[in-house]
Amino acid sequence: MKIDARVAALPTWIGIPVRVLPLPIINLAFGRLVASMKCRHPGLLERLGAHASARFLIDPTDLPLKFLIQPDRAPFFQAFHTPLPCDWDARIRGPLGALIAMVNGELDGDALFFSREITIEGSTEAILALRNAIDAAEVDLASEAIALCGPLKPLAEATAHFLSPILRRWSGVGLARQRVQTG
């Protein structure tokens, strides 16, 4: 896990398609991603314990969207255009690259927090429980998205392979969890 926590924001033009994409499509796509993660990593909810009922707001500073995740209720995922018309228990705010790198285990959440790349508000205990649950499950966002593609999986893998170095150049992090080579 890298300790250097400097992550560049995505270029502003990335937000243009996000602004015009209808929220029902975004909610369907990301809702399926979160549902698949819950199925592929059943220990996530257990590991959250009492915080499984918390409402987590993921707030990428370089996108015009915010994501509300409610692990133990339906709908468990909702995207909103800013400003956000909802309540939350815990909020994690920072550049999308930093948030992805934290989920993928590429950057240390504590280092991101102390370098002020990300900010947290609300229930610190809930945020720590979420981070620990994701770390224990070794969630890889690219693999999770690719798993949803069915017969288009080879195309999705090639796309992720193509996009990961581009994202790394823009933000300093890639799409996939980096695997440690052994032996």
C-alpha positions as CSV (number, residue, x, y, z in Angstrom):
1,M,0.0,0.0,0.0
2,K,1.4,3.4,-1.0
3,I,1.7,6.0,1.7
4,D,2.2,9.0,-0.6
5,A,-1.3,10.5,-0.7
6,R,-1.2,13.1,-3.4
7,V,-3.9,12.5,-5.9
8,A,-4.8,14.8,-8.8
9,A,-8.4,15.7,-9.5
10,L,-9.9,14.4,-12.7
11,P,-10.0,16.9,-15.6
12,T,-13.2,19.0,-15.5
13,W,-14.4,17.7,-18.9
14,I,-15.0,14.3,-17.3
15,G,-18.0,15.8,-15.5
16,I,-19.7,16.7,-18.8
17,P,-21.1,13.3,-19.7
18,V,-21.9,12.7,-16.0
19,R,-24.1,15.8,-16.0
20,V,-26.1,14.7,-19.0
21,L,-26.4,11.0,-18.1
22,P,-29.8,10.4,-16.6
23,L,-29.7,9.5,-12.9
24,P,-31.9,6.4,-13.3
25,I,-29.2,4.9,-15.6
26,I,-26.4,5.9,-13.1
27,N,-28.4,4.4,-10.2
28,L,-29.1,1.2,-12.1
29,A,-25.5,0.7,-13.1
30,F,-24.0,1.5,-9.8
31,G,-26.8,-0.2,-7.9
32,R,-26.0,-3.4,-9.8
33,L,-22.3,-2.9,-9.0
34,V,-23.0,-2.5,-5.2
35,A,-25.5,-5.5,-5.3
36,S,-22.9,-7.7,-7.0
37,M,-20.2,-6.6,-4.4
38,K,-22.6,-7.6,-1.6
39,C,-23.1,-11.0,-3.2
40,R,-19.5,-11.6,-4.1
41,H,-18.3,-10.5,-0.7
42,P,-21.0,-11.6,1.8
43,G,-18.8,-10.8,4.8
44,L,-19.0,-7.0,4.0
45,L,-22.3,-6.5,5.9
46,E,-21.2,-8.7,8.8
47,R,-18.0,-6.8,9.1
48,L,-19.9,-3.5,9.2
49,G,-21.7,-4.8,12.3
50,A,-23.9,-2.1,13.9
51,H,-22.8,0.3,11.2
52,A,-24.5,-1.7,8.4
53,S,-27.5,0.6,8.9
54,A,-25.5,3.8,8.5
55,R,-26.0,6.0,5.5
56,F,-22.6,6.6,3.8
57,L,-22.2,9.6,1.5
58,I,-19.4,9.3,-1.0
59,D,-18.7,12.7,-2.3
60,P,-16.1,12.9,-5.2
61,T,-15.0,16.6,-5.4
62,D,-14.2,16.3,-9.1
63,L,-17.6,14.9,-10.2
64,P,-21.0,16.6,-10.1
65,L,-22.4,13.5,-8.4
66,K,-22.7,12.2,-4.9
67,F,-23.4,8.6,-3.9
68,L,-25.4,7.5,-1.0
69,I,-24.8,3.9,0.1
70,Q,-27.1,2.3,2.7
71,P,-25.8,-1.2,3.1
72,D,-28.7,-2.9,4.9
73,R,-31.7,-1.3,3.2
74,A,-33.3,-0.8,-0.2
75,P,-32.4,1.1,-2.3
76,F,-28.9,0.5,-1.0
77,F,-27.4,2.8,-3.6
78,Q,-28.5,6.2,-4.9
79,A,-26.6,8.8,-7.0
80,F,-27.6,12.5,-6.8
81,H,-26.5,15.6,-8.7
82,T,-25.3,18.3,-6.4
83,P,-26.7,19.8,-4.2
84,L,-27.6,16.7,-2.3
85,P,-31.2,16.4,-1.1
86,C,-30.6,13.7,1.5
87,D,-29.5,12.9,5.0
88,W,-26.3,10.9,5.8
89,D,-24.5,9.5,8.9
90,A,-21.0,9.5,7.5
91,R,-19.5,11.4,4.6
92,I,-16.2,10.8,2.8
93,R,-15.2,13.6,0.5
94,G,-12.2,13.9,-1.9
95,P,-11.0,13.4,-5.5
96,L,-12.4,10.4,-7.3
97,G,-8.9,9.0,-7.8
98,A,-8.2,9.1,-4.1
99,L,-11.5,7.4,-3.3
100,I,-10.9,4.6,-5.8
101,A,-7.3,4.2,-4.6
102,M,-8.5,3.8,-1.1
103,V,-11.1,1.2,-2.0
104,N,-8.6,-0.7,-4.1
105,G,-6.0,-0.6,-1.3
106,E,-3.5,1.4,-3.3
107,L,-3.4,4.4,-1.0
108,D,-3.7,4.4,2.8
109,G,-6.9,6.1,4.1
110,D,-5.1,7.5,7.1
111,A,-2.5,9.1,4.9
112,L,-5.2,10.5,2.6
113,F,-7.0,12.0,5.7
114,F,-3.9,13.5,7.4
115,S,-2.7,15.0,4.1
116,R,-6.2,16.5,3.7
117,E,-6.7,14.8,0.3
118,I,-10.0,13.4,1.8
119,T,-12.2,14.7,4.5
120,I,-14.6,12.8,6.7
121,E,-17.6,14.0,8.6
122,G,-20.2,12.4,10.8
123,S,-19.6,8.9,12.4
124,T,-15.9,8.2,12.3
125,E,-16.7,4.7,13.7
126,A,-18.9,4.0,10.7
127,I,-16.3,5.2,8.3
128,L,-13.6,3.0,9.9
129,A,-16.0,0.0,9.9
130,L,-16.6,0.6,6.2
131,R,-12.9,0.9,5.4
132,N,-12.0,-2.2,7.4
133,A,-14.8,-4.2,5.7
134,I,-13.6,-3.2,2.2
135,D,-10.0,-3.8,3.1
136,A,-10.8,-7.3,4.5
137,A,-12.8,-8.2,1.4
138,E,-10.0,-6.9,-0.9
139,V,-12.6,-5.3,-3.1
140,D,-11.3,-4.4,-6.6
141,L,-13.7,-2.0,-8.3
142,A,-12.6,-2.9,-11.9
143,S,-13.0,-6.6,-11.2
144,E,-16.5,-6.0,-9.7
145,A,-17.6,-4.0,-12.7
146,I,-16.2,-6.5,-15.2
147,A,-18.0,-9.4,-13.4
148,L,-21.3,-7.7,-14.3
149,C,-20.6,-7.7,-18.1
150,G,-21.5,-11.4,-18.8
151,P,-20.7,-12.2,-22.4
152,L,-19.1,-8.8,-22.9
153,K,-16.5,-9.6,-20.2
154,P,-13.6,-9.8,-22.6
155,L,-14.5,-6.3,-24.0
156,A,-14.9,-4.9,-20.5
157,E,-11.5,-6.3,-19.5
158,A,-9.8,-4.8,-22.6
159,T,-11.5,-1.5,-21.8
160,A,-10.4,-1.5,-18.2
161,H,-6.9,-2.4,-19.3
162,F,-6.9,0.5,-21.7
163,L,-8.4,3.0,-19.3
164,S,-6.4,2.2,-16.2
165,P,-3.1,3.8,-17.4
166,I,-5.0,6.8,-18.5
167,L,-6.6,7.2,-15.1
168,R,-3.2,6.7,-13.5
169,R,-1.7,9.5,-15.6
170,W,-4.5,11.9,-14.7
171,S,-4.9,11.1,-11.1
172,G,-1.9,9.0,-10.0
173,V,-4.0,5.8,-9.4
174,G,-5.3,3.0,-11.6
175,L,-8.7,1.3,-11.8
176,A,-7.8,-2.1,-10.3
177,R,-6.4,-3.4,-7.1
178,Q,-2.7,-4.0,-7.5
179,R,-1.8,-7.5,-6.6
180,V,1.3,-8.3,-4.6
181,Q,3.7,-10.7,-6.4
182,T,4.8,-13.6,-4.3
183,G,7.6,-16.2,-4.7
